Amino acid sequence: MWNDNVYLKQNKKQSSTQQIYFLPSESCLSRDVIEKAVTEAKATVDSAYEYSRKESIDRVRRNAASPSDVLRLLKQPAGQTRNAVRAADYMNIAVTLLKRSLEKRQKRSINATDLISKMDLQVVADLTGCSPRHRVPSCKTTPNLDKFRTASSVCNNRKNPRLGSANTPFTRWLPAEYQDYISLPKGWDPRKRVNKRFLPLVRVVSNRILRTANADVESDPLYTHLVTIFGQWTDHDLTFTPHSPVIRSFSNGINCDKSCERTEPCFPIQIPRSDPRFTNREECIPFFRSAAACGSGNTGHIFGGSNVRQQMNSITAFIDVGQVYGSDDTKARFLRNLTTDQGLLRVNTRYTDNGRELLPFTNMGANLCATRARITNNTSVEEVPCFLAGDERSNENIGLTSLHTLLMREHNRLVRALAKLNPQWDGERLYQEARKIMAGYFQVITFRDYLYHIVGPDFQKKLSTYPGYDENVDPSISNVFATAAYRFAHLMVQPFMFRLDEKYQEHRDYPSPLLHKAFFTPWRVVFEGGLDPILRGLAGRQAKLNTQNNMMSDELRERLFKFSTELALDLASLNMQRGRDHGLPGYNKWRKFCGLTQPQNRRQLATVLQNDRLARNLIALYGRPDNIDVWLGGVAEPFVRGGRVGPLFACLISTQFQRIRQGDRLWWENKNVFTEAQRESLKDTSLARIICDNTGITEVPEEPFQYRPRGSRYTRCRRIPAFDLSPWRENICSSRNVLIVYLLEGSDKQKNLVFLSLDFKEQRCSRLQFSGNVLQICGAYKTESPCLVLTSGIVPVF
């Protein structure tokens, strides 16, 4: 009955091996037993989901949502992601129920899968819906794969169609480190030591190392606040880690936001007794664990993975502007204006910004963005719903909202311009071409203009020359990038969201709000001057400078998502707790990964950090450098030459972007994605021109990431070169294989057409297609004749 499939766990520090899985080769559980467990699991999970949904909606409607509610709702899985998370919960609960059944039978405590065969686990996976998440999709029936991306990026890699696609686990560059070697974070049981030391509470670390009062913030002498918000914008194109959608524990029904007990999915942040902010005997800040990926943890081996908990990236790993278009087909379609066949994105039908388009509103019954009365202390003001965009985080702050709105406008501008160039294109072609150009824009801007300022010229060399597409390169986002390295910009956030007038001075009518009064405030865009003052503030004011003495502004550390008197969150504590939740190895493991020295004591750490006082404080908290949370260790390092991160994060960030580019079959520089003329045009794209084309701003800094001292003269928009769309004009006679298109003057669709001396080559379809006054004869024809463009259409001349 037993096979040799034994799974081992190696404890390197103690040089011992623990045997944790003995898998029988045949089924030892009846189908009825498995089905009963799955049915019970589904009922348990569905009940918790339904309770949590109703409770959340009720809190929002009563304006009783706490900052932790806001964060949880912000990270809620939706659409296909929610289905994937639910399937994972079904499977985990079903396996737990089977374990209990087997424990009763064996009269002893066992590991979850000790006596559950691989065959039985496969049945559980099939019944819970986990199996489909691991099946390889077929790319044979997907149209235009060589030309356009799918919404979810499935089939970007034809050899491995799920690579880099939405709703797949983050990749791991180093093995996960959990307290129980499988799922529980370090610190789950605070009595257990790590490297013979107790881990400090993350709130204690935040208070001692990262605290920065607003008055102590230093401004960056080189870079604008747009660098900060653009970093957040690109992050939202690459990573979205959904949280567990439940408020209460599956095992005991405890509410995570009302209890400080550690019970899945609750991993509360403990508050030290001496905390200067929490004086009302609060014991913890609620914290919800990230949702587990389907078929990870105890059951990972049946899908060919390791038996550790993995987290999911619910969006694509590519720079494809998914935060504008969405990362699944349903969301992408919902964002489009399908009332006409013009390829446009939906816009707001109630309000405009001085005649320019605004994002549409969400149609949710509960309005998370009804913050105006609380922030202004005026109950008579009009509230507006949250804006709708391709990413759920578009309302997080007004700077981010402004970029979302700007890029929605740019898509619609491109579509209208392309329609004039190519009147024969239908709405689908216009939409896809504009979406493809937008992805090209931001691939260029991110690599050419943005990353250079972050990782510096030495690490930028890794990103300079395009090496070509390699199907064997995994572009998936790494867990350490999403959970630590790319969170560096949290320390570049100013305590204000600046709003400036036409002269780039503080706006008299719309002054700059404190950051905590700019969270979830679409009404500031609707009623307080629109995009222009916000974009001027981003391009005309400095980013915060991260220094070892002044790390994170208290707007994020003490007032995150605070709208009135609620218990606000601490972003620094959240970042460190999230790293532990995800099982990230400590600081030195990652320095070794990057080929950097690994300090072993205070003196060596002081050399690395170039700061003896900081090293002393860190050793006092962590005991040894190995235990330092990787996010904290990364942001504490002095900058690399010309950059805004230290050597560890410069290594991790440049490595990730290198893999994103090389593993993207539809990267803008890859052969045949764009024509040579189109690539030349994309090289000239600029963020300044996009701002000019879609706002009322008439003067901008030509390099909007680089700060120019106040009083400097900016460049008039008319002097900034326009983006050249002429390479996208389709000449149907420019190639040997052409689609013959006649534009009919009249409405008589029975008009006889005479083809003279056409050399028929390949019939792809025999039907005639009409679209308005356009008649398309489906088929590929071979001709070397020139074309004559007439008012009645385009006809070959023989």
N, C-alpha and C positions, 0 to 999 in steps of 0.2 A: 504493500500500500504506500510505502514511502519511497521517494526518489532522492536524488543527491542535491536537490535544489535548496541549499542551505545558505542563508544570508548572514554575513558577518559584519560586526561593527568593531572598528579598531580604535582603541584609545591610545593615541600616540604618546601622551604624557606619561601614562602608567604602563606602557608597553604591554597591554593586555588586550585580549580579544573577547568580545561577548557574542554569543550565538543568539540571535533574536528571532530568526524565522526558520521553521521547519514546515515545508509545504508538501502535503500529500499530493501525489500525482493524479489521483482520481477524486471525483466528487465524494465528500463525506456528509453532505447535507442534502436533504430532499428538496425538490423544487418547491414544495408547499411551504417548507420552513423559510426558504429564501424569499419567496413571494410575500409571505406574511410579514417578514421583517421589513421589506421594502415598502409595503403598504403602510405599515405603522410609521416608518421613517417619513414617508411623504406627508402623512397626516400631521406629524409633529412639526415638520418644517413649514408646511403650508399654513398651519395655525399661527406659528411665530411670525411668518411673513405678513399675514393678514393683520395681526394685532399691531405689528410695528408700523405698517402702512397707515392704518386708521389713526393710531396714536400720533404719528408724525404730522399727518394732515390736520388733525384736531389742534395740535400745539401751534402750528403755523397760523391757522385761522383765528385762534384766540390771541395772536401776537405773544405767545408764551414760549416760542422756540428759543432755547438757550444757545449760546455759541457752540456747544458740542453738538446740538441738534443741527445747526447750520452746517458744520463740517461734515457730519454724517450724511445729511441730505445731499450735500455737494458731491460726495463720493459714492452716491448710490449707484449700483449697477442698473442699467436700463437696456431694454431691447434684448438682443441676442446675448449680451453680457449677463443680464439678469438670469436668463435661462441657463447659461453655463454655470453661474454661481449656485443656482438652485440645485442643479444636477449634482454638483460637488457636495452640497449639504445633504442631499438625499443619500448619496453613497456613504459619506462619513457616518451619518446616523445609523444607516442600515448595518454597516460593519460593526458599529458599537453594540447594536441590539443583538447581532449574531454572536458577538463575543460574550455578552452576558448569558446567552442561552448555552453556549459551550462551557462557560465557567460553572454553571449549575450542573451540567452533565459530568464535567471532570472533577467538580468539587475543589477547584483550586483557581487562583488568579492566573490569567494567561495574557500574553500580548494579543493585540487585536486580531492578528492573522496567524497565530501559532498553529491552529488546527483548521484554518479555512483554506481549502485548496485553491490553486490558481484557477482551476475550472469554475469553482463556486464564485470566486471573486469576479470572474468574467461575466457570469450570469448577473451578479449584482450590478456590474457596470452597464450591462445591456438594459436592465430594467429601470435603472435610475436615469439613463440618458447620458452617462459619462462616455460611453464607447464612441458615439458619433463625434465627440470632440477630438478624438484622436485618429479618426479615419482619414485617409488621404483623399482629398477631393479630386474629381476629374476636371481637367482643364480643356478637354476636347471640345466642349460645347459652348465655352465662353467666347463671345465675339470680340474681335478687335484687340486681342491680348498683346499684339506687337505694337499697338498704337496707343492704347489708353489703359490706365490703371483700373482695376476693380475697386469698388468703394472700400472693401475690407483688405485689399492687397493680397487676397488669396490668388495664387497662380503668378505672382510676381516672379517667384522662383519656380520654374517648371519641373525641376528635378525634385524639389521638396516644396510643394505648393503652399504649405502653411507657414513657411519660414518668413518671419517678419510681419505676418498678418495679424489682424485684430483678434482678441480673445485667445491669445496663446500665452504660455508662461514666460516670464522674464528668464533670460538665460543667466547662468551663473559662471563667472570666470574663476571663482574659487568655491570649494565646497561650503555648503551652509553649516553654521554652527548653532545648534539648538541645545537647550539645557538637557533635554531628554534624547538628543541625537536625532529626533524625528520632527517635532513640531513646536514644543514649548519654548518660548523665548528665554534667553538668559535674563535672570532677574525675576522670572515667574515665581520661583521659590527663593525669596531673598536670603534664606539661610544657607543656600548653596554658594560655594566659592567658585570664582573663575580665576584660573592660574593662581590658586591659593589666596585670592583676595576677594573681598566682597565688592560687588559693583556699586557705585554710588547712585543715589536716586537722581534721575535726570533733571528734576526741578532744582536740586541742590547745585548741580553742575551749571545749569542755566543762570542761577542767581550769582554764582561766584565768578564765572568766566565770561558770560556773554552780556551782562546787563549794560545798557547804554541809555541814559536819559535823553530825551529829545534835545535838550540844550547842549548835550555833549557830542552830538553827531558831527562828524567831519565830512565835508563835501569833496568829491573827487575832482582834482584839478584838470583832468584830461577828458573825462567822458560824461555824457549826458544821462539823464534819467531814462531816456529811451533805451539805452543799453540794458538797463535793469528790466524794463517791461518787455523788451524784445526777447530777453532771455526767458521770461515766463511764457511768452507767446510761443517760442520754439519748443519749450518743454511741453506745452499743451498740444503740440503737433506730434510729439513722440511718446509721451507717457501718460497713462491714466490708470492708477491702481485702485480698483473698486474696493470699498470697505464691505464688511458683512452687512447685509440689509436689515438685520434683526436688532432690536433693542434689548431683548431679554435672552438669557442663556437657554440653549436647547435642553440642557441637562437638569436644571433646577428652577427655571422660570425667573431667575433673578434679573431685575432691570439693571442694565449696565450703567445707566446714568443716575441711579439712585443707590448704588451699592459700591463699596470699594473692594469687594471680593473679586479675586482673579478666577474667573470661570468663563470658558469659551462662549462668545467672542470678546469678553471683557478683559482688558489688560490695563487697569486704571493707573494713572500717574500719581504716585504718592506725594503728598505735600508735607514737607518737613515742619516740625512744630515751630521752628523759629522763622518761618517764611514771612517776609515783610509785608506781602500783599494780602495773604489770606489770614484774616484776623478773627473770623467768625467760626473757628473750629472746623473748617472744611478739612476733610482728610484726604481727598483725592480729586483729580481732574478726570472726567470720564474719557476713556480711550477705547476705540473699537478696533479690533484686529483687521488687517487686510483679509479679504476673502481668499480662501485657498483655491488653487487651480484644481480642476477636475482630475482625479486620478493621481493625486500627489499625497505625500505623507505615507501612512502605512501601506497604501495600495499602489504606490508609484511603480513598483517592479512589474506589475502586470501589463503596463504600457511601455516597458523598456526603459523606464527612468530609475532614478535613485529613490530610496524610501525616505524622503524628507519632504516637508511641506514646501510647496512652491506658490508664488503669488502670480497673479495674472495681469498682463497689460491688455486693457480692453480696447486700445486703439492701435493703429499700425505703427511700425517702427520706422517708417520712411518720412522724409520731408515731402509730404504730398498735400499740405494745407488742409488736412482733415478737420482742423478746428473751424474751417469755413464750410466744408462740404459734408462732414460726418464720416464715420468709419464703418457704416453698414448700409446696405441697400435701402432699407426702410427709412432710416434717418435721412439719407441723401435725397431720396425722393420727396420726403416731407418738406425739405428745405427749398425745393424748387417751385417756381411759379408755373404750374401746369395748366393754368387757365388759357394760356396762349402757347403757341409752338415757337417760342423765341429763345429758349435756353436760359432764361433769367432766373435769378434767385428771388425768393419771396422778400417783400419789404413791408414796412409798417403801413397800414392803411388809415391809421388815426392821426399820426403826427409825422412831420418832416423837420429837418434841420435847415431852416432858411431855404426850403424848397428842395433840399437834398435828402436822399433816402436814409431811413433809419431801419434797424433790424426789426423784424416782426416780433410781436409779443407771444409769449407762451400762452397756452390755453388751459393751464392747470387750475383747478379749483382753488387750491391754496397758494397764496402769493408770498413767497419767501422774500420778495423785494419790497414788501410794504413796510419800508423803514422810514419814510419821510416824516410821519407824525412823531415817531420816537426820537429821531435825530434833531428835528426842529422844535420839539415840544409844542407843536401846534396841531391839534386834532382836526382842524377844519381843512387841512390841505388835501389836495387830490393825490392819491396813490396811483402808481402804474404797475403793471405786471413786469416780471423779468423779461429780458430780451431772449429771443430764440436764436441759437447759432449752432454750428456743427459740434461745438464742445459745450458741455454743461457748465463749465466754469467761466463763461463769457461775462457774467455779471459780478465776478469776484471783486473787481475794483474798476473805477472808471477809466483808468489808463488802459487796461486790458479790453474793456468794452469799446473804447475808441478804436483800437486796432482791428477788432472784429468788424466793426461798422465800416471802417475804411476799406477793408479787403472785400467785404460784400459789395461795396460800391464799385471797386475796381473790377470785380468779376462782371458785373452788369455793364460797366463801361466797355470792357473788352468784347463782350457779346454783341453789343450794338455796333461797335466798329467792325468786327468780323462779318456781321450780317451785311454791312455796306460793301465790303470787299468781295463777299461771296454770297450773293443773293440766292444761289441755288442750294445752300446748306439749310437743313432743317434744324429745329430746336435742339435735338439730341446732339448733332454734330457741333453746333455752336457752343453748347454747354461743355462738352468734352474737350474741345479745343481750348476754350478759355480756362478750364480747370487745369489742363496740361501746361499752359503758359504760366499760370499762377504758381504751380509747383516749381517750374523752372526759375521763376523770379526768386523764390525764397531759397532754393538750393544755391543760387548764385550769391545772393545777399548774405546768407548765413556763412558760407565759406570765405567769401572775398572780404566782407566788411565787418562781420561780427566776431567770428572765432579768433581772428588775429588779435583783437583787443583783450580777449579772455585768456588764451593759452600762451600768448607771446610769440615772437618770431622763431624761437628755437623749436618749439613744439609744432608751430604752424608748418614747418618744413614737411612734416608727416602728411599734411593735408594739401600741399601745394600742387603737385603734379598728379593728374588723374591717371590711375594705373589700368583702367578698364574694368569691365564687369567680370566678376568671378562667381560662378554659381556655387562654389564651395565655401564662400565667405558667408558666415551667419550674421545678418544685419540686425537680428533681434536685440532689443534693448536689454542691457545687463541690469541685474538687480541693484548692483552698487551704483550704477549711473543714475537710475531713477530714484533711489532711496537716499543717496548721499551726495555724490559728486555734483550732479546738476542742480542741487539745492544751494549751491554756493551763493547764488544771487539774492537769497533771502537777507544777506548781510550788505547788500547794495541798495536796499529799499529806503528811501527817504521817509521821514515821518509825515510829510505832506504830499498831497497830489496837487502839483502846481497848475495854476490856470493863468494864462497871460493874454494881454490884449494885442492889438495889431502892431504895437511897438515893442513887443516882448517885455512889457512891464507888468507888474502885478495887476490883475484885472480888477477894476474899480467896482463893477457890478457883481462879479462872481469871484470872490476871494478864494484862495487855495484852502481846501478843507484839510484837516488832520486825516491821516490815513484811515483811522478807525471810523471816520464819518464818511468814507468814500467806498466802503464795502457794500455791495448789493444795493447800489443807488442808481438805477437807470433813470430815475426821475431827475437827476442832476444833468443828464444828457438831454432829456426831453424839455425841461423847463429852465435850465440855467446855461444857455448859450451854445449848446450842442458840442460838436467835436473840436472846433477850431481852438478854443482856449486851452483844452486839455492837450492837444497835440503840440501846440506851441510850448506848453509847460514841459512836456517830455523832451522836446528837441532843444529847448532854450535854457533849461536848468540842469544842474549837476546831479549825478548819481551820488548816493552815499558812498563814502570810502570805508572799506572794511580795514580796520586797524586792530592790532592785538589788544589795545586798551579799550576800544569802543567797537564792539562787534555787531550786536543786533539791536536795532531801535526798539524801545519799549512799546512803540505802537504795535509791533508784532509780538513782543515778548509778554506784554502785560494787558494788551487791549485787543487781541485778535478776535474779530467778529463780535465786538462789544458794541451794542446799539444804545443801551441805556444803563441799567444797573446790574445786568447779569454777570455771572461768573465767567470772565473772559478766559480765552485759551492762551497758551504760551507756545509759539511756533518752535522755539529752540528745543523745548522739552518734547514736543511732538516729533521733531526730526530724529532725536536720539532714541526715543521710544519706538519709532517706526523701524529704525535700523535693527533694534533688538528683536522686534516682532518678525522681521524678515530673515533673521538668522545671519546677518552680515558678520563676517569675521572682523577682528579688531584692527586697529590702526597699522600695526607693524606687518601683519599679513599682507596688507595691500601695498605697503611700501616695498616689500619683497617682491610682490607681483610686478611692480613697476621697475625693478632693478635699482631701488634706492636703499640707502643704509637703513638699518633697523635699530634705533636707539634702545639701549637696555637699562639705562639708569637716568637719573636727573641730569647729570652732567652732559651725557650724550644727547638727551632730549633738548637741553638748552642750546646745544650747538646747532641742532637741526632747526629749532624755532628761532634761533638768534635772540633769545629772550630768557634770561635765567629766572626772572620772577614768574613768568607764565609757566615755565617748566616745573618750578617748585609747587605751584598751585595744582597743576595737573597730577603730579605724583602724589600730592597730599590727598587728592580725591580718588585716584584710580590705583595707587600703589605701585604700578609698573606701566610702562608705555604700551605693552601688549594689549592692555585692557581698555585703552582709550577708544571711545566710540569713533568710528571712522569718519563720520560727518564732522564731528568736532575737531578731530586731528587734522582733517583736510583744510577746514576754514581757518585754523590757527596758524598754518604755515605762512611764512613771508612770501610775497609774490615772486613769481619767476620774472625774469627780465622782460619788460614790456607787456606784462599780463596783469590779470586781476585775480589769479588763483596761485596757490603754491605748486611745487613740483608734483605732488601726489595727484591732485585734481587735474592738473594740466595733462598728466599722463592718461588718466582715466577718461577725461573728456575727449582728448584727441584720438585715443584708441577707439572710442565708441563712434565718433563721427567718421573716422576712417572706414570702419566696418559698415556703417549705414550707406556710405557712398559706394563702396566697392561691391556690396551685396545687393544693390538696387539695379535690376535689369533695365528700368526705365529712367535711370539718372540722365540728366539733361545733356551730359557730355558723351553718353554712350552712343555708339554709331547707330544711325538710322532712327533714333528716337526723335530728333529734330533734323532738319536739313542743315547744311553748312551755313546757309544764309540766316536761317532762324537762330542758330547758335550764336552767330556774330551779333545779332540783334539782342539776344538775351544777355550777352556780356555787358551791354550798355545800360541795362536796367538799373534803376536807383530808387531807394525808398523816398528820396526827396521828390522825384517826379511823380510817384504814386500819390504822395500827399498833395502836390499841386493839382493833379488831375481830378481829385475827388473831394476837395474842400474849398472853402472860401479864402484860404490862406494864399497870399500873393508873394510873400517873401519867406524863404526857408534857408537854414544852413545847408549848404550843398552836401556836406558830410554830417548828417544829423546825429551820428553816434559820437562825434567829437565836439567837446564843449568849446564854445567861443565866449570870451569874457563879455559881461554885460556892456552894452553900448556898441558892440561890434555890429558892422553892417552885414546883413544877410543877402543872399542871392535872390533876385527877382525870378519868379517862376518862368517867365518867358525866356530866360537865359539858360534854363536847364533843358537839355535835349529831350525831346519827346521820344517815347518808345516807338520804334519803327515796326509797324505791323505788315508792311508790304510783302515780306517773305511768306506771309500766310495767304496771299492771294493765290487762289487755285486756278492754274491755267490748264484746262482739260486737254489741251493738245500739246502739253509740254513733255509727254512721255509716249512711248510706243503703245502702251496699253491704256486706253482712255474710256471713260464713261461718257457717252454722247448725251448731252442735255439740251433740250429745246425750251426756250422761254416763249410760251404762246401769248400773242397779243390779246386774242379774244378768249371767250369762255367755252368755245366749241372744242370739247375734248375728243371729238371724233375726227378731227382734222387729219387728212391724209398726209403722211410724210414720205418723201421719196429719197432713198439713200442711193447715191451715185457711186458706183465702183468701190463700195466698202469691202475690204478684205476681211471677212468674218473669221475670227480666231477662236474664241471660246465663249460658249453660251453659259452664263452663270444662272440666269433665271429668264423665263420667257414672258413674264407679265409686264405690262406697262404700269408705272407708278405715277400718280398725280399728287401734287402737293401745291394747292393754290393754283397759280398760273404756271407751275413748273411741271414739265413732263419729262420723266426719266425713263430711258430705255435701258432696262437692266441687262448688262452684258459687257464683256470686254472686247474691244475692237482694236485691230492693228491698222495704223495709218501713219504715214510719214508726211502727210499733206499739211500745209499751213492752215490756220484757222482764220475765219473772217467773222468779226463780231458785228452783228446787225442789231437793229432795234427789235427785230422779231426773235433774236436768239443767237446762239453760237452754232454755226454750221461749218462743216468741213468743206474746203474748196478743193476741187479736183481738176 
